[in-house]
Amino acid sequence: METNLKERIFSLLQEEPYTPTELSRVLGTHHFTVAKILSRLMMESPVIKSKKVGRYEVFWIKKEPLEEYVNYVRDVTPLSPRIEVLVTLYNMGAQSSEKAVSISGFSGEQRKLIDELAGKQRVVITTRGLVYLTELGKGIAKGAKIAHNL
């Protein structure tokens, strides 16, 4: 029962700040029970913050600014085919000239995208038909992997 309450309280705090009394009304439990669970949650999870405002204590989950931005990017921007090619190359390990991969392993559409990415200096295509990521391409691919949980 208490673990279920912990999970529900944690979930509610992710949405917006609450006082123990407000949480108790939402959850239908006594505010002392909620206060006890909140104090335990604060010890277990450093992301839960609190602040005294007059005679009330408000609790919330502090998100890092980067985390909020990553969530925004994930929700708003779909993964483009160009980014997918960069991530594929990153996952294949094509991150230097020594680790370049053959362009023949890609479909015709992907090859067109690789040519386009080479023009934008995201990848390098060698004279032997090998391709690898530039520093900029690596950075974009790594960011896309983080932002889209790939």
N, C-alpha and C positions, 0 to 999 in steps of 0.2 A: 504494500500500500504506500509506504513512504517513498520508495523509489519511483513509483508512478507519479506521486506529487512532485518529487524533485524534477522529473522530466517535464512535467506540465509547467512548473514554475520557470524552469530554464527556457522553455519554449515561449512563454508569455513575455519574459524579460527580453528576448531577442526582438520582439515587436516594438515595445515601448517601455519607458520607466514606470514602476509601480511602487506603492507603499505596501507594507505587509497587510494592512487593512483592506486595501483595494484587491490585492491578490486573494485574500480570504473570501471576499464577496464573490469574486469570479469563480473560485474553486469550490466554494461551499464548505469551507473548513474554518476552524477557529484561528484567529490572527496570531495567537501565541505559537500554534503549530507551524504556521507559515514563517513566523519570525525565526523559530528554531531551525527550520530547514534552510532558510536564507543564510543564516550564520554558518551552517555547515557547508553550503554551496560556496560561500565566499572563501572558506578555508581550502576547499578542494579545487576551485577554479579561479585563477587570478583575473579573469576577464570580467567577473562580476564586481561592480563598483557600487558604493553607496555614499550618500551625502545627507547630512542633517540639514533640513530646511525648517527652521522654527522648531516646533515640537515633533515634526514628522521626519522620518528617515526614508529616503527614496532610493530604490535599487534599480540598476540597469546593467546591461552587458555592454562593455566598451569594445567597440570595433576599431581596429587600426584603420587609418585613412586609406592605406594601400588595399586592405581587404575590401573596403567598401567600393573602391574604384574597380578592383578585379571583378567583384560581383556585378557591378554595373556593366562592364565590358562584356562579361559572359552572357548577361541577359539581353543586351541591346544589339550586340554585333554578332552576326553569324560568322562561321568560319568560311572564308572565301577559298576557292580552288587554288589560288596562288599560295595562300598560307598553308593549305593542306600539303602542297608539294614541298614547301620549305620544311614543314614538320616531318614529312616522310624522309627527306634527306637527312634531317637531324637524327631521326630514329635509326637510320641506316648507318650512322656514324660518319657520313660524308662531311667532315668538318675541317678538313685540310687537304692539300694537294696529295699527300701520301695516302689518304684514306678515301680518295675520290671513287665514285661508283660509275658504272657504265650507264650512259644515257639510253642505251638500247633496251634496258629493263623497264622503261616507262612507256605508257600508251602515247598515241599520236597527239592527243589533246594535252597530255602532261608535258610532252616535248615542246609544244608551242608555248606553254606557260613557262617552261624552263628558259626558253629563248628570250621571252619577255623579261623574266627575272634577271637574266644575264645583262640585258640592256639597262636595268635599274641597279646593277651592281649588287644584287642579292646573292647571286651564284656566279661561279666561274666555270666555263665550259672549255676544256682543254682541246688541243688539236687531235688528240687520240680518242675523242668521243667520251671523255670522262667528265663528271660534274661534281662540284663540291661547293659548300656554303662559304660566303665571305663572312667577315666579322659581323657586318650588319645583318646578313641573312641568319646567322646563328642567333643573334640577339632577338630578332623577330620570331624565329621558330621557338626559342626557349620561352619567350613571353607568351606566345600563343598556347604552348603546352601548359603553362601555369594558369593562364586565364580560362582555358576551356577544359581543364582537368584531363589532358590527354596523356 
